Amino acid sequence: MAEQTKDILSEHTKDMTPEQRAELQEKVGSMTEEELKEFRNGLDPDNMGFFGEESV
């Protein structure tokens, strides 16, 4: 399977630079289950929708 080269942005990440998104991805990827649960609970679900063109 080919690696995806285009980020799918959300309302939360639309104004981030590619470097900021990569940093966030790395941070989330290294979280424990408890840290991840706390992180997810801190986000506003109404602002988490996709931004711009959606693709599958």
A tleap script that builds the chain and sets N, CA, C and O, in Angstrom:
source leaprc.protein.ff14SB
mol = sequence {
  NMET ALA GLU GLN THR LYS ASP ILE LEU SER
  GLU HIE THR LYS ASP MET THR PRO GLU GLN
  ARG ALA GLU LEU GLN GLU LYS VAL GLY SER
  MET THR GLU GLU GLU LEU LYS GLU PHE ARG
  ASN GLY LEU ASP PRO ASP ASN MET GLY PHE
  PHE GLY GLU GLU SER CVAL
}
set mol.1.N position { 0.848 -1.188 0.000 }
set mol.1.CA position { 0.000 0.000 0.000 }
set mol.1.C position { 0.887 1.243 0.000 }
set mol.1.O position { 1.854 1.318 0.758 }
set mol.2.N position { 0.563 2.203 -0.837 }
set mol.2.CA position { 1.360 3.429 -0.955 }
set mol.2.C position { 1.160 4.311 0.267 }
set mol.2.O position { 0.068 4.374 0.833 }
set mol.3.N position { 2.220 4.986 0.662 }
set mol.3.CA position { 2.149 5.890 1.804 }
set mol.3.C position { 1.395 7.153 1.406 }
set mol.3.O position { 1.610 7.696 0.322 }
set mol.4.N position { 0.509 7.620 2.287 }
set mol.4.CA position { -0.269 8.823 2.023 }
set mol.4.C position { 0.652 10.034 2.113 }
set mol.4.O position { 1.420 10.165 3.066 }
set mol.5.N position { 0.576 10.920 1.121 }
set mol.5.CA position { 1.461 12.080 1.101 }
set mol.5.C position { 0.743 13.382 1.442 }
set mol.5.O position { 1.402 14.384 1.721 }
set mol.6.N position { -0.587 13.393 1.427 }
set mol.6.CA position { -1.341 14.608 1.716 }
set mol.6.C position { -2.038 14.472 3.069 }
set mol.6.O position { -2.755 13.501 3.312 }
set mol.7.N position { -1.821 15.450 3.943 }
set mol.7.CA position { -2.493 15.443 5.235 }
set mol.7.C position { -3.972 15.710 5.041 }
set mol.7.O position { -4.361 16.495 4.176 }
set mol.8.N position { -4.793 15.058 5.845 }
set mol.8.CA position { -6.215 15.374 5.901 }
set mol.8.C position { -6.379 16.277 7.114 }
set mol.8.O position { -6.171 15.852 8.250 }
set mol.9.N position { -6.749 17.508 6.866 }
set mol.9.CA position { -6.811 18.504 7.925 }
set mol.9.C position { -8.167 18.501 8.611 }
set mol.9.O position { -9.189 18.169 8.009 }
set mol.10.N position { -8.154 18.872 9.867 }
set mol.10.CA position { -9.383 19.049 10.628 }
set mol.10.C position { -9.468 20.512 11.042 }
set mol.10.O position { -8.538 21.287 10.815 }
set mol.11.N position { -10.576 20.876 11.642 }
set mol.11.CA position { -10.702 22.234 12.162 }
set mol.11.C position { -9.619 22.488 13.203 }
set mol.11.O position { -9.172 23.624 13.364 }
set mol.12.N position { -9.194 21.453 13.907 }
set mol.12.CA position { -8.168 21.578 14.940 }
set mol.12.C position { -6.774 21.789 14.341 }
set mol.12.O position { -5.955 22.492 14.933 }
set mol.13.N position { -6.492 21.195 13.186 }
set mol.13.CA position { -5.132 21.233 12.630 }
set mol.13.C position { -4.974 22.126 11.401 }
set mol.13.O position { -3.865 22.254 10.883 }
set mol.14.N position { -6.042 22.740 10.927 }
set mol.14.CA position { -5.999 23.481 9.661 }
set mol.14.C position { -5.018 24.650 9.654 }
set mol.14.O position { -4.491 24.999 8.598 }
set mol.15.N position { -4.765 25.259 10.805 }
set mol.15.CA position { -3.869 26.412 10.854 }
set mol.15.C position { -2.461 26.058 11.321 }
set mol.15.O position { -1.630 26.943 11.524 }
set mol.16.N position { -2.193 24.759 11.493 }
set mol.16.CA position { -0.864 24.313 11.923 }
set mol.16.C position { 0.052 24.160 10.711 }
set mol.16.O position { -0.393 23.844 9.607 }
set mol.17.N position { 1.333 24.391 10.947 }
set mol.17.CA position { 2.326 24.136 9.899 }
set mol.17.C position { 2.546 22.622 9.816 }
set mol.17.O position { 2.205 21.900 10.753 }
set mol.18.N position { 3.109 22.136 8.712 }
set mol.18.CA position { 3.422 20.698 8.627 }
set mol.18.C position { 4.320 20.234 9.776 }
set mol.18.O position { 4.183 19.109 10.257 }
set mol.19.N position { 5.219 21.080 10.206 }
set mol.19.CA position { 6.105 20.728 11.314 }
set mol.19.C position { 5.325 20.590 12.617 }
set mol.19.O position { 5.579 19.679 13.405 }
set mol.20.N position { 4.372 21.498 12.843 }
set mol.20.CA position { 3.553 21.419 14.056 }
set mol.20.C position { 2.686 20.168 14.047 }
set mol.20.O position { 2.517 19.522 15.081 }
set mol.21.N position { 2.131 19.820 12.881 }
set mol.21.CA position { 1.317 18.610 12.780 }
set mol.21.C position { 2.167 17.369 13.024 }
set mol.21.O position { 1.717 16.434 13.686 }
set mol.22.N position { 3.390 17.348 12.500 }
set mol.22.CA position { 4.291 16.210 12.709 }
set mol.22.C position { 4.656 16.088 14.190 }
set mol.22.O position { 4.722 14.983 14.727 }
set mol.23.N position { 4.892 17.220 14.841 }
set mol.23.CA position { 5.213 17.222 16.266 }
set mol.23.C position { 4.037 16.694 17.082 }
set mol.23.O position { 4.227 15.901 18.003 }
set mol.24.N position { 2.829 17.128 16.749 }
set mol.24.CA position { 1.634 16.655 17.439 }
set mol.24.C position { 1.450 15.150 17.231 }
set mol.24.O position { 1.127 14.423 18.171 }
set mol.25.N position { 1.656 14.693 16.007 }
set mol.25.CA position { 1.519 13.271 15.701 }
set mol.25.C position { 2.524 12.445 16.503 }
set mol.25.O position { 2.182 11.381 17.020 }
set mol.26.N position { 3.750 12.928 16.607 }
set mol.26.CA position { 4.782 12.231 17.379 }
set mol.26.C position { 4.423 12.213 18.865 }
set mol.26.O position { 4.573 11.195 19.541 }
set mol.27.N position { 3.945 13.362 19.361 }
set mol.27.CA position { 3.562 13.468 20.770 }
set mol.27.C position { 2.424 12.495 21.100 }
set mol.27.O position { 2.486 11.779 22.100 }
set mol.28.N position { 1.398 12.472 20.267 }
set mol.28.CA position { 0.252 11.600 20.501 }
set mol.28.C position { 0.664 10.130 20.373 }
set mol.28.O position { 0.184 9.278 21.120 }
set mol.29.N position { 1.545 9.846 19.433 }
set mol.29.CA position { 1.996 8.477 19.224 }
set mol.29.C position { 2.775 7.907 20.383 }
set mol.29.O position { 2.850 6.687 20.534 }
set mol.30.N position { 3.357 8.760 21.206 }
set mol.30.CA position { 4.151 8.278 22.334 }
set mol.30.C position { 3.406 8.362 23.662 }
set mol.30.O position { 3.993 8.106 24.713 }
set mol.31.N position { 2.126 8.716 23.633 }
set mol.31.CA position { 1.343 8.834 24.870 }
set mol.31.C position { 0.931 7.469 25.397 }
set mol.31.O position { 0.728 6.519 24.640 }
set mol.32.N position { 0.815 7.402 26.729 }
set mol.32.CA position { 0.263 6.204 27.359 }
set mol.32.C position { -1.250 6.224 27.155 }
set mol.32.O position { -1.811 7.233 26.729 }
set mol.33.N position { -1.899 5.118 27.458 }
set mol.33.CA position { -3.363 5.052 27.328 }
set mol.33.C position { -4.043 6.138 28.155 }
set mol.33.O position { -4.989 6.777 27.692 }
set mol.34.N position { -3.565 6.343 29.367 }
set mol.34.CA position { -4.162 7.349 30.254 }
set mol.34.C position { -3.939 8.763 29.712 }
set mol.34.O position { -4.856 9.585 29.735 }
set mol.35.N position { -2.742 9.047 29.233 }
set mol.35.CA position { -2.452 10.369 28.661 }
set mol.35.C position { -3.299 10.617 27.417 }
set mol.35.O position { -3.806 11.720 27.214 }
set mol.36.N position { -3.451 9.592 26.589 }
set mol.36.CA position { -4.255 9.717 25.376 }
set mol.36.C position { -5.720 9.971 25.717 }
set mol.36.O position { -6.378 10.792 25.078 }
set mol.37.N position { -6.220 9.273 26.714 }
set mol.37.CA position { -7.607 9.475 27.155 }
set mol.37.C position { -7.814 10.913 27.628 }
set mol.37.O position { -8.810 11.548 27.284 }
set mol.38.N position { -6.867 11.422 28.421 }
set mol.38.CA position { -6.943 12.793 28.925 }
set mol.38.C position { -6.867 13.801 27.769 }
set mol.38.O position { -7.598 14.791 27.755 }
set mol.39.N position { -5.982 13.542 26.803 }
set mol.39.CA position { -5.836 14.419 25.634 }
set mol.39.C position { -7.146 14.470 24.846 }
set mol.39.O position { -7.620 15.548 24.488 }
set mol.40.N position { -7.722 13.306 24.582 }
set mol.40.CA position { -8.979 13.255 23.817 }
set mol.40.C position { -10.109 13.950 24.547 }
set mol.40.O position { -10.918 14.633 23.918 }
set mol.41.N position { -10.185 13.795 25.854 }
set mol.41.CA position { -11.242 14.436 26.631 }
set mol.41.C position { -11.079 15.946 26.681 }
set mol.41.O position { -12.036 16.656 26.990 }
set mol.42.N position { -9.890 16.450 26.385 }
set mol.42.CA position { -9.644 17.886 26.405 }
set mol.42.C position { -9.988 18.591 25.105 }
set mol.42.O position { -9.902 19.816 25.022 }
set mol.43.N position { -10.377 17.826 24.085 }
set mol.43.CA position { -10.708 18.425 22.791 }
set mol.43.C position { -12.204 18.651 22.669 }
set mol.43.O position { -13.006 17.864 23.172 }
set mol.44.N position { -12.570 19.722 22.004 }
set mol.44.CA position { -13.978 20.038 21.759 }
set mol.44.C position { -14.441 19.274 20.523 }
set mol.44.O position { -13.986 19.574 19.419 }
set mol.45.N position { -15.335 18.293 20.677 }
set mol.45.CA position { -15.746 17.480 19.529 }
set mol.45.C position { -16.441 18.283 18.423 }
set mol.45.O position { -16.452 17.860 17.267 }
set mol.46.N position { -17.012 19.419 18.768 }
set mol.46.CA position { -17.678 20.243 17.749 }
set mol.46.C position { -16.676 20.914 16.819 }
set mol.46.O position { -17.057 21.375 15.743 }
set mol.47.N position { -15.415 20.978 17.204 }
set mol.47.CA position { -14.378 21.593 16.382 }
set mol.47.C position { -13.465 20.561 15.731 }
set mol.47.O position { -12.401 20.922 15.227 }
set mol.48.N position { -13.846 19.302 15.727 }
set mol.48.CA position { -12.963 18.260 15.225 }
set mol.48.C position { -13.333 17.770 13.826 }
set mol.48.O position { -12.736 16.809 13.340 }
set mol.49.N position { -14.293 18.400 13.174 }
set mol.49.CA position { -14.687 17.968 11.837 }
set mol.49.C position { -13.603 18.204 10.808 }
set mol.49.O position { -12.662 18.964 11.041 }
set mol.50.N position { -13.742 17.549 9.668 }
set mol.50.CA position { -12.784 17.736 8.588 }
set mol.50.C position { -12.868 19.152 8.038 }
set mol.50.O position { -13.916 19.793 8.105 }
set mol.51.N position { -11.773 19.626 7.503 }
set mol.51.CA position { -11.693 20.966 6.933 }
set mol.51.C position { -11.318 20.830 5.472 }
set mol.51.O position { -10.345 20.147 5.151 }
set mol.52.N position { -12.060 21.460 4.583 }
set mol.52.CA position { -11.718 21.428 3.157 }
set mol.52.C position { -12.188 20.150 2.487 }
set mol.52.O position { -13.160 19.527 2.914 }
set mol.53.N position { -11.490 19.774 1.443 }
set mol.53.CA position { -11.859 18.619 0.634 }
set mol.53.C position { -11.570 17.318 1.374 }
set mol.53.O position { -10.477 17.117 1.903 }
set mol.54.N position { -12.564 16.447 1.398 }
set mol.54.CA position { -12.395 15.151 2.030 }
set mol.54.C position { -12.087 14.120 0.958 }
set mol.54.O position { -12.606 14.189 -0.156 }
set mol.55.N position { -11.243 13.170 1.304 }
set mol.55.CA position { -10.944 12.097 0.374 }
set mol.55.C position { -10.827 10.799 1.123 }
set mol.55.O position { -10.577 10.783 2.328 }
set mol.56.N position { -11.007 9.705 0.405 }
set mol.56.CA position { -10.924 8.402 1.037 }
set mol.56.C position { -9.719 7.678 0.499 }
set mol.56.O position { -9.450 6.545 0.898 }
savepdb mol mol.pdb
quit
